[in-house]
Structure formats: structure tokens, C-alpha cells
Amino acid sequence: MANKLTISLSPHVHGGDSVKKNMYGVCLALLPALLCSFYFFGLGAIAVTAVSVASCVFFEWVIGKYLLRLGRPTVTDGSAILTGLLLAFNLPANIPLWIVVIGALFAIGVVKMTFGGLGCNLFNPALAGRAFLLISFPVQMTTWPTPGLPFLTIADTAVDGQTGATPLAVMKLIAKGDATMNDLGDSITDMLLGNTGGCIGEVCALALIIGLIYMLAKRIITWHIPVSILLTVFVFAGLMHLANPATYVAPQYHLLSGGLLLGAIFMATDYVTSPMTAKGQIIYGVAIGLLTVVIRTWGAYPEGMSFAILIMNAFTPLINNYCKPKRFGERPAVVKEGGKK
């Protein structure tokens, strides 16, 4: 009896991952796109990003300490910083800073902390904050700065030449017959490098791809969600382009424009709001890709990525239930005569 075997609760083997490690790993993957946004949009991008991150951290600390009365502060786990970065990446560089604070309050206070904090929220906080601001302040949220002309406030956009249409807006006009393919001036190279209009973190496709490679190499995320989204968009948009090349743009424009890469890589892969199994993640990604192209082509708003992810966030519990793995040792149900098990 001297050599008694004591079995503790699982997990018995620790893989080395933690919430803090993964959150800061995603923040590090966002660094190339962040530096590119500072280069193209200057002080505007710096101010919006700083205010967004500071506001998200502050609101999570205040709500956790004084409203939820949590025993330990949660601001050090990196999730509030990541939410602030992603919210800033979904905003124009010329948006008034007080609107950024409102978006941070909604993202953290309403979408995240109201449901109990990290791990309990149904929707991606940064995307929900963007959708809220888009509905509440549509003019400010759809006035895009021209790269290379840095400014801080929406008032500066009154100067001619400081705002311009995004590739998605031109694609929408082409689908409606109000423009032609020749009006799509942004080349593939410009969209890869970031020399085009749009939100702070979505313009440089190459920087986002570098972030994807980093997260895959570090096993922060798996390939299932981003690859299924990008492949679905490429196939669906490609079939539409082959059917009517004068109306529907080539699939590479869909892949490199707007928030498709940003959403597919950094927001659709959110641990809390995405399915847990590989099969569920592929279903989730395919649905997001289809919804994105449908909204972009026939919806009222040029961008569909944010709404597609939020819609599928709501379906994640159903996908998890459908793709729930069988318990170890569970026998399949046997259907007897008469339809009873």
C-alpha cells in the first residue's frame, strides 16, 4: 500500500498553450498590417489604433472590477488589446476619435462583458462593434481616406483629393451596370501592397498573408476556416465571372479587396465564436464565403465579410451540435421495427 497511485483531474499533459500566449501571438501576427497602416495612413491610423486599444482595455477593466466584481483582472490576458486592434483595423483612418470610443464601449461592454467576458460571447466583439458603428454613423464609416494623405478627423475630408472610392464600391457599381471594368483602377499589385482606399487594417493583403503564415506556423490557428473561406470565394466568384465577365469581376479582386483576408484570417478564426471540430469549421468557412459574395454582389452594402461572419457566429452552436463527435465507446443507435430505437 506504500505505492499508491494518485490520479489528479485532467488535463494530465499540458501542451504549453494558454489564452495569454495565443492572444499575444495573434497581436504579433497583426504587426505587419499595423505597420503598413501607419505607413499609408500616418497619424490617422496611429491615433485610431491607440484610442481603440486604450478604450477597450479601460472598459474591460472598469466593467470587470466595478460591475462584474471579478476577483482577478482580465485585461492582462491580451483579449482586450486584440479586440482594440481588430476594431481599429475595421475603421477608416479619418474617423472621429469619439466614435472609436463608442465602438469600443459597445464591443467590450455589450458584446463581450455582458455575456460574462472572454469565452462566453456569442459574437465577435470587434465585428459587432464595427456593425454597430456602421449602422449608427454610416457617413463617417464609409468615408475613406486616400493612402499617403494622413489626417485625424472627418472634417479634413472636405479637401479635394483626400477621399476616394474603394475597389469594393467600384465592384458594386459594375454589378449594377453603373460602371465598367475599366473603372476598376486599383491593380492587383496595389491591393497586395496596400496602395488603395479602405479601412486601416484591410488594405495591405501581403501583410495579412504574412500574419496567416505566422499563425499557421505557430499553430495558433488551423487551416480549415481561412482556406475554406478563401477557396469558396474564389470558386463562387470565379464561376460568376466566367458566366458574365462584363458584370462580375474576376475572383482575385474579391480575394484581395475589402476585409476578406482580414476577416478570414483574424476574425472568423476567433476561438470562442467559431466551431470546435474540423468538419464544423469547414462548413462554417464555406457558408461565410458564400454569404460574403452574395452580399457583395446583390446586397445594399459593398462589403459583406463582417455581416457573413456575424451571421455564422449565430449558427456556431448549431454547427457544433451537428458535428459533435461521438463519445468514446458509444455504440450507434439501433433502429428497431416500427421506427423505435
N, C-alpha and C positions, 0 to 999 in steps of 0.2 A: 504493500500500500504506500510505500515511500515514493514511488514514481507515479504519482497521479497525473493524468493528462487533463490540463485545464484548457477549455475551448472558449475563447472570447467571441464577442459579436463580430460579424463581418463589417467592413472588408478585412480579410486576413493579409492581403498583399496590396500595398499602395503603389499605384502607378506613377506617382510624382506630380500628377496634375492637381490643380486647385483652381478655385474661382478667380482668385487674385492673379495667379500666373497666366491663366487664359485671357483674362480681361486686358491685362497689360501687354500680352502678346498681340492681341488684335489692335491695340493702340499703336504698337510698334509697326504693325503691318500698314497702318494708315499713314505713317510718317511720310513716305514718298509722295502720296497725293496731297498731303498737307503742305509740304514744301513747295510743290508745284502751284498750289493755290496761292501761296504767298508771293511766288514769282509773278504769276499772271495777274493777280488782283490786288497785290500790295497791301496797303494799310487797311483797306476794307475787309479783306479776308482775315487779317490778324485780329482786328477789333471784334468781328463777329464770332470768331472761334474762341477768343479769350472770354468774352461775355457769356457765350453759351456754356462753356465748361465751368466757369466760375458760378454761374446761376444754378446749373444742375447740381453741383456739389453742395452749394449753400442750401438749396431747397431740400435736398435729401437729408442733410444734417439737421436742419430745423424740424422737419416733419418727424424724422426718426427719434429725435431727442425729446421734443416737447409735445407732440401729438400722439405718436405711437408708443413713446416711452420705452424704446428698445434698450436692453441692457448694455449692448455693445454697439458702437457706431459702425455704420456700414459704408461710410464714404471712402474708407481705405481699401476696399476690395476692387476698386477700379471701374465698377459698373457705371457709376455716375459720370466719371470722366469720359468713358466710352460713349455714353448717351449724349453728353455735351458735344463731343467731336462729331458724331453722326448727325446730330441735329444741325450743327453748323454746316456740315457738308451738304445738307439738303436746302440751304438758304442762299439767296443771292448775296454777293459781297456788298451791295449798296443798300441793304435793308436797314431801316432804323433800328438802333440797338434796343430800344424799349420793346419792340416787337419780339426780339430774340429772347428777352427776359420772360415775356408772356408765354412763348413757346416752351421754354424750359420749365416753367411752373406747371404747365399742362402735362408735359411729358413725364415729369417726376411726380408731381403731386396727385394728378388724376389717374394717369395710366399705370404708373408703377407702384407708388406707395399706398394708394387707395386699396389695391388688391393684396397688400401685405408685403410689398417690397420684392427684391430680386428672387426669381423663381416662382412667383405667383401671378405675374401679369399675363393677361391673355394676348395683348397686342404689343408689338414692338414699340417702346416708348418714343424713340426718335421719329419713327414714321408717323405715329399718331400725332405727335407734336407738329410735324410738317403738314399733315392733312388738316389739323385744326387751324393753323395759321393760313393755309391756302383758302379755306372757307371764310375765315374772318377778315383777312387782308389780301384779297385777290390781286389788287393792283400792285402792291409792294412785293408780293411773292412772285409776280410774273413780269417784273421789270428787270431785264438782265443787263449787267454791265459788259462793256467790251473789254476783252483782255488787254492789259497794258495801260489802262486808264484807271488807276486806283482812286477810290473815294470812300467816304464813310456813310453818307446819308442819301436818302432817296431824293432830296432836293437837288443834289448835284446832277441828277439825270436830265434836268431841263436843258443842259448844254448839249447842242447838237453833236452827234458822233459818239456819245458816251454810252448809248444803249443800242442794242440790236437784236434781231430775231435769232432764235436758236435753231439748230438743224431740225429739231422735232417740230417746231412751229411751221417751218417750210414744208416738211413732210406732210403735215396735216393739210396745208393748202393744196399740195399736189394731189392728195387723195380726194379733195373736194372739187378739183378741177380749176382752182383759182391760181395755180402756178404750174410751172413745168419743171422737168428735171434740171434744166439749165439754171434755175433759180437756187438750186442746192449748191451754194458756192463753197461750203466747207468741204475740203478734200479729206480723204481717209487719213492722210498724214497729219492734217491739222487736228482731227479728232483724236488721233493717237497721242499727240504731243500736248494737247490742251489749248491750242490756239483758237478757241471758239467760245461762244457765249454759253452760259448755263450757271448752275449752282456751283458753289465753291469747290466741292469735292468730287464732282462728277465729270469735269471737263477733260482731264488727262487720263485717257484709257490705259496708256502704258504704265503709269504709276499704280493704277488699281490692279493691273495684271501682275505686277511685281509683288504687291501685297498678297494676292492669291497664291502665288508660288511660295511665298514665305510661310503662309499659314498651312498650306498642304505639307510643306517640308517639315514643319514643326508639329504636324498632326493636331493643330488647333481645331481644324475642321476637316471633314471628308469631302471627297469629290462629288458626292451624289447630288446635292442641291445645286451648286453653281453650274455643273456640267449639264444637268438635266434642263435647267432654265435656258442656258445659252444654246444648247442643241435644239431645243423645242422652238425657240425664237428663230433660229437660223433656218430650220426646215419649214416652219409655217410661213414665215415672211418670204422665204425663197420660192415656195410654191405659188404664193400670191404674185410675186414678181414675174415668174415665168408665165402665169396666166394673163397678166396685164402689165407689161413693163412700163407703160406710159403713166399709169396711175399709182402703182405700188413700187416703192423704192427697193433697191437691192438689199439683201439681208444684212450685209456688213454695215450699212448705215444704221440699222436698228441696233445692232450689237454695240456699236461704238458711240452712239449718241444718247443723250439724256442720262438718266440714272440707272440704266440697265445693269452695267457692270458693278456699280456701287451697291445696288440692291441685291444682285445675285451673289456677290462675294461677301458682303459685310452685314447685310440686314436680314436677308432670307435665311441665313445660316445661324441666326440667333438661337442659342440652345433652348431657351425657355419656350419660344413661340413656334418652333419647328418640330416636325415628327421625330420620334426617337429611333425608329428602325430604318434600315437602308431602303427597304421597299416603300415605306411611307414617305421617305424623303424624295424618292424619285417621283412618286405620284404628286407630291406637293410641288416639286420643281416644274414638272410638266404643266400642271394647272396654272402656275404663276406665269410661265412662258406664254401659254395660250391667251390668258386674260390680258397680259401686257400688250400683245399685238392687237387683240380685238379692241381694247380701249384706245390705243394709239391711233388705230385706223378709223374706227367708227364712233368713238366716244367724243364727248364735248371738250375734253381736256387733252392737250397734245401728249402728255406723259401718262403712262398707265402703270408703271412699275410699283409705285407706292401703294396705289389702291389694290393692285393684284396681290401684293404681299399681305396687306391688312385683311383682305377677304379670306385668303388662305390661312392666316393666323386663326381666324374664327373656326375654320374647318379642321385645324390640327387635332383637337380632341377626338373628332370622329375618325380621322385617319389613323390615329394611334389605336383606337378601339378596333378598327378593321384589320390593321396589320399587327395586332397583338400576338406575340409569339406564344406557342403552346408551353405550358408548364412542363418541367422535366418529369418524365414518367407518365404524363397524362395520356389516357387512351382516347382515341377518336370515338365520338358518339355513334352508337349503332342504332339505326332506324328500324324499328320492328314493323310488322304488318299493321296496317291501319294508320300509319304515319306517326305513331307514338314512339318515343325513344325508350 
